[in-house]
Amino acid sequence: MNNLLNISEKTWNTYQKVLPKIKPYLDKVDEVCEYNTAKVMQAFWEAKISESHFNETTGYGYNDIGRDAIEKVYSYLFKAEKSLVRTQFVSGSHALAKTLFALLRPNDILLSITGLPYDTLHEVIGIRKNSSSLISYGVKYEQIDLINNDFAYEEVRDSLQKKDIKVVTIQRSKGYEDRKSIDITKLEKVIKLIKEVSPKTIVMVDNCYCELVSKKEPIEVGADLVVGSLIKNLGGGISSNGGYVVGSSSLVDKVAESLYLPGEGILVGPSLGANKLFLQGLYFAPSVVSSALKTSILTSAMLEELGYKVSPRYDEDRVDIVTNIYLKNEKNLIKYCEGIQSGSAIDAFVSPIPSDMPGYDDKIIMASGSFTQGSSIELSCDGPIREPYIAFQQGGLTYESGKIGILKAIDNLIKE
């Protein structure tokens, strides 16, 4: 294979060297994959999915039995009262924005307890000025930073005791921050604290990149709402767009009315041919997430062997499909992303360049030779052009193609 791919001897030898030591961690990923596959299958059985659910509706989307069945599947899978799974969500950020606007009113307080949210939410909240933001409508925003990759529990308790906090938002994955992602154990601990101090406070979890990585999901540990994208984990690389919101029935209804219109809410929304893609994507999702995790483990092992800092390390438990690669300078960041692009199935002949992008403060370099635009369950790598020059890598639809992308990226990085 190294001759076929034109990979240098150094890269190939590094690959061969790390394979034996990562095997136990790949086996652990397989075990979680089998468990989550059983969960998905059980959800399909409970919802009595049939070929008739592959239908589509247009226009208003009244009486879309396939769409309604998909939402039953998601409710069973997440152990939620109700689900909203729609093609009208264009991204995870859009689903999060509609959820926040549904829940918050003037003078309400939104509290982030995982520090600064992901860049694309800055204008949604009003951290970066925008006349359509939550803050512009009178919503108040506060944040509490993590301490050593864990929640500032006492500060969270103090804030809840002193103020009437309407919504606490928790971003599990790291975004473009230099921190670890939030595992389900820490999430359970902090939600328990929130509910003890302020039972009426709504806990909303941004679950992007984290679905099916472990055996439990946030609703099972007390979250009121969980939000994510279908061009990440749960779409299995097959969904061409969409997002989901699962949780409390009354709160999901509010989000549906925010997405569509009051009085109709969840009853409208045409599926436009997405039903089969949503179901098939979810069917494949445990296996695809498994491939992404294995690709991540291989990446960490090889780059550690070559002297680069990565997070998580190859032998650490993974919370999401994202790997932070500390590349030290702009040149290395660009070279690594170029290598990922050259190892992709789509647009392998082009080179990514840093550029301005809507919703981001810094220039961003994005390598994503994907079948679906912006699909980060497919092997992709991106990062802001700023210190400490971290490449945020995610995805890999199959472990075999993920390996090829990693070998090409690392070879491009270390070439003299």
URZIKA-V875062 format. One record per pair of residues at least 6 apart in sequence whose C-alpha atoms are under 7 Angstrom apart, sorted by sequence separation. I is the first residue (numbers start at 0). J is the second residue. If there is no record, write none. Layout:
i = {I & I}
j = {J & J}
This chain:
i = {74 & 88 & 121 & 122 & 145 & 173 & 230 & 245 & 303 & 311 & 326 & 341 & 355 & 356 & 395 & 56 & 74 & 122 & 125 & 173 & 218 & 244 & 256 & 340 & 341 & 355 & 356 & 382 & 74 & 124 & 125 & 172 & 217 & 230 & 256 & 354 & 355 & 369 & 382 & 73 & 123 & 124 & 125 & 171 & 172 & 229 & 230 & 255 & 353 & 354 & 381 & 382 & 1 & 122 & 123 & 124 & 125 & 171 & 230 & 255 & 299 & 340 & 353 & 354 & 380 & 381 & 54 & 229 & 230 & 311 & 353 & 367 & 380 & 381 & 52 & 53 & 70 & 229 & 252 & 310 & 352 & 367 & 380 & 52 & 70 & 228 & 229 & 252 & 299 & 300 & 310 & 337 & 351 & 366 & 367 & 379 & 380 & 70 & 228 & 299 & 309 & 310 & 337 & 351 & 366 & 379 & 227 & 228 & 309 & 351 & 365 & 366 & 378 & 379 & 227 & 308 & 309 & 365 & 378 & 226 & 227 & 296 & 308 & 364 & 365 & 376 & 377 & 378 & 204 & 226 & 307 & 363 & 364 & 375 & 376 & 377 & 378 & 203 & 206 & 225 & 226 & 363 & 364 & 375 & 376 & 377 & 48 & 202 & 203 & 204 & 205 & 206 & 207 & 224 & 225 & 363 & 376 & 202 & 203 & 204 & 205 & 206 & 207 & 224 & 225 & 347 & 362 & 363 & 46 & 201 & 202 & 203 & 204 & 205 & 210 & 224 & 346 & 361 & 362 & 208 & 210 & 223 & 224 & 345 & 361 & 378 & 208 & 223 & 344 & 345 & 46 & 295 & 343 & 345 & 46 & 340 & 92 & 96 & 295 & 339 & 340 & 92 & 114 & 218 & 292 & 340 & 43 & 114 & 291 & 337 & 42 & 108 & 109 & 110 & 111 & 112 & 113 & 114 & 148 & 336 & 105 & 106 & 107 & 108 & 109 & 110 & 111 & 112 & 113 & 114 & 148 & 190 & 105 & 106 & 107 & 108 & 109 & 110 & 111 & 112 & 113 & 190 & 42 & 105 & 106 & 167 & 187 & 42 & 104 & 166 & 167 & 168 & 169 & 170 & 171 & 187 & 103 & 165 & 166 & 167 & 168 & 169 & 170 & 171 & 172 & 160 & 164 & 165 & 166 & 167 & 168 & 169 & 170 & 172 & 39 & 152 & 159 & 172 & 38 & 159 & 238 & 237 & 238 & 156 & 339 & 339 & 238 & 234 & 237 & 236 & 336 & 235 & 336 & 234 & 235 & 233 & 234 & 233 & 235 & 235 & 234 & 233 & 232 & 235 & 110 & 116 & 109 & 329 & 108 & 109 & 110 & 111 & 112 & 113 & 232 & 332 & 108 & 109 & 110 & 111 & 112 & 113 & 117 & 107 & 108 & 109 & 110 & 111 & 117 & 332 & 329 & 327 & 328 & 327 & 342 & 343 & 325 & 326 & 342 & 325 & 326 & 325 & 324 & 325 & 339 & 342 & 323 & 324 & 339 & 341 & 323 & 324 & 323 & 339 & 322 & 323 & 338 & 339 & 321 & 322 & 338 & 321 & 322 & 337 & 321 & 336 & 320 & 335 & 338 & 211 & 320 & 335 & 212 & 335 & 211 & 334 & 335 & 334 & 331 & 294 & 291 & 291 & 291 & 294 & 213 & 290 & 291 & 293 & 212 & 290 & 212 & 290 & 291 & 294 & 298 & 290 & 294 & 209 & 287 & 209 & 287 & 208 & 209 & 208 & 91 & 95 & 94 & 239 & 94 & 91 & 182 & 91 & 181 & 90 & 180 & 77 & 79 & 78 & 236 & 77 & 78 & 236 & 231 & 230 & 231 & 232 & 230 & 231 & 230 & 172 & 94 & 94 & 89 & 90 & 91 & 89 & 90 & 101 & 88 & 89 & 101 & 86 & 87 & 88 & 86 & 85 & 86 & 98 & 101 & 85 & 97 & 84 & 85 & 84 & 83 & 84 & 97 & 236 & 83 & 97 & 82 & 83 & 82 & 81 & 82 & 81 & 79 & 80 & 81 & 79 & 80 & 81 & 79 & 80 & 83 & 82 & 81 & 74 & 35 & 35 & 31 & 31 & 86 & 86 & 66 & 61 & 61 & 60 & 59 & 60 & 66 & 59 & 60 & 65 & 69 & 59 & 60 & 58 & 57 & 56 & 57 & 56 & 57 & 55 & 56 & 55 & 55 & 54 & 55 & 54 & 53 & 52 & 53 & 119 & 118 & 119 & 118 & 39 & 36 & 35 & 32 & 32 & 32 & 29 & 28 & 25 & 17 & 17 & 14 & 13 & 24 & 10 & 10 & 10 & 7 & 6}
j = {80 & 94 & 127 & 128 & 151 & 179 & 236 & 251 & 309 & 317 & 332 & 347 & 361 & 362 & 401 & 63 & 81 & 129 & 132 & 180 & 225 & 251 & 263 & 347 & 348 & 362 & 363 & 389 & 82 & 132 & 133 & 180 & 225 & 238 & 264 & 362 & 363 & 377 & 390 & 82 & 132 & 133 & 134 & 180 & 181 & 238 & 239 & 264 & 362 & 363 & 390 & 391 & 11 & 132 & 133 & 134 & 135 & 181 & 240 & 265 & 309 & 350 & 363 & 364 & 390 & 391 & 65 & 240 & 241 & 322 & 364 & 378 & 391 & 392 & 64 & 65 & 82 & 241 & 264 & 322 & 364 & 379 & 392 & 65 & 83 & 241 & 242 & 265 & 312 & 313 & 323 & 350 & 364 & 379 & 380 & 392 & 393 & 84 & 242 & 313 & 323 & 324 & 351 & 365 & 380 & 393 & 242 & 243 & 324 & 366 & 380 & 381 & 393 & 394 & 243 & 324 & 325 & 381 & 394 & 243 & 244 & 313 & 325 & 381 & 382 & 393 & 394 & 395 & 222 & 244 & 325 & 381 & 382 & 393 & 394 & 395 & 396 & 222 & 225 & 244 & 245 & 382 & 383 & 394 & 395 & 396 & 68 & 222 & 223 & 224 & 225 & 226 & 227 & 244 & 245 & 383 & 396 & 223 & 224 & 225 & 226 & 227 & 228 & 245 & 246 & 368 & 383 & 384 & 68 & 223 & 224 & 225 & 226 & 227 & 232 & 246 & 368 & 383 & 384 & 231 & 233 & 246 & 247 & 368 & 384 & 401 & 232 & 247 & 368 & 369 & 71 & 320 & 368 & 370 & 72 & 366 & 119 & 123 & 322 & 366 & 367 & 120 & 142 & 246 & 320 & 368 & 72 & 143 & 320 & 366 & 72 & 138 & 139 & 140 & 141 & 142 & 143 & 144 & 178 & 366 & 136 & 137 & 138 & 139 & 140 & 141 & 142 & 143 & 144 & 145 & 179 & 221 & 137 & 138 & 139 & 140 & 141 & 142 & 143 & 144 & 145 & 222 & 75 & 138 & 139 & 200 & 220 & 76 & 138 & 200 & 201 & 202 & 203 & 204 & 205 & 221 & 138 & 200 & 201 & 202 & 203 & 204 & 205 & 206 & 207 & 196 & 200 & 201 & 202 & 203 & 204 & 205 & 206 & 208 & 76 & 189 & 196 & 209 & 76 & 197 & 276 & 276 & 277 & 196 & 379 & 380 & 280 & 277 & 280 & 280 & 380 & 280 & 381 & 280 & 281 & 280 & 281 & 281 & 283 & 284 & 284 & 284 & 284 & 287 & 164 & 170 & 164 & 384 & 164 & 165 & 166 & 167 & 168 & 169 & 288 & 388 & 165 & 166 & 167 & 168 & 169 & 170 & 174 & 165 & 166 & 167 & 168 & 169 & 175 & 390 & 388 & 387 & 388 & 388 & 403 & 404 & 387 & 388 & 404 & 388 & 389 & 389 & 389 & 390 & 404 & 407 & 389 & 390 & 405 & 407 & 390 & 391 & 391 & 407 & 391 & 392 & 407 & 408 & 391 & 392 & 408 & 392 & 393 & 408 & 393 & 408 & 393 & 408 & 411 & 285 & 394 & 409 & 288 & 411 & 288 & 411 & 412 & 412 & 412 & 395 & 393 & 394 & 395 & 398 & 318 & 395 & 396 & 398 & 318 & 396 & 319 & 397 & 398 & 401 & 405 & 398 & 402 & 318 & 396 & 319 & 397 & 319 & 320 & 320 & 207 & 226 & 226 & 371 & 227 & 227 & 318 & 228 & 318 & 228 & 318 & 216 & 218 & 218 & 376 & 218 & 219 & 377 & 374 & 374 & 375 & 376 & 375 & 376 & 376 & 319 & 242 & 243 & 240 & 241 & 242 & 241 & 242 & 253 & 241 & 242 & 254 & 240 & 241 & 242 & 241 & 241 & 242 & 254 & 257 & 242 & 254 & 242 & 243 & 243 & 243 & 244 & 257 & 396 & 244 & 258 & 244 & 245 & 245 & 245 & 246 & 246 & 245 & 246 & 247 & 246 & 247 & 248 & 247 & 248 & 251 & 251 & 251 & 245 & 211 & 214 & 213 & 214 & 270 & 273 & 270 & 266 & 267 & 267 & 267 & 268 & 274 & 268 & 269 & 274 & 278 & 269 & 270 & 269 & 269 & 269 & 270 & 270 & 271 & 270 & 271 & 271 & 272 & 272 & 274 & 274 & 274 & 274 & 275 & 358 & 358 & 359 & 359 & 282 & 285 & 285 & 285 & 286 & 289 & 289 & 289 & 293 & 300 & 301 & 301 & 301 & 314 & 406 & 409 & 410 & 410 & 410}
